[in-house]
Amino acid sequence: MRIGTGLLIVLFLCSSPAVLQSMRTAAADSPTASAAAEAGANACRGMDAKLAQQRADQAFQKGQFHLAGQCYLVAGDKPRADRAFLKATAAEAPAIKRQLADNANQVKNQIRQFREAFASH
């Protein structure tokens, strides 16, 4: 019972920071995601509302939801920006799910290594 509790604590301590950190770095490590995020941050800055709205509509139609959300914010259309950001999050969900599964496997391997190390001593 004590080993199970200890392993649960180790699992919690090892996985919580890793999950939070790896979720964002998984997308950031992708060259297309980081390039898109960088381009999106500056794409609509300094535009008037009408032009930003047009660019947002084009980006939304192309499936570039994060860019669309940023441009909608510049245009002052917060409801559409929220919708675009939600779609962007949904589009990233499969990659995040894979990253979480990878993190869980790493934690399982670490627990197995802890068990082996303590069993040999």
C-alpha angles and dihedrals in degrees: 000000000000092000090052092050091047092049090049090053091047090048091051094047094045099043105042099066092036093053094049095045098041096050093068097035091054089065093036092055091059109092093214093050094048092044091049092048091049093047091045093053092059102025099093101021111124095015124126117250096258095052092044089051091052093048090047092052091050093048091048091052090050091051094250092134099164092053090045091053093052092049092047088054091052089049090051095243100132098169092056090044089054091049092049093049090049090052090048090053092049090050090054094048097092092053091047090049091052091048092051090050090050090050091050090051091050091051091049090052091049091050090049090051091049090051092049092047094050093042092055093053 
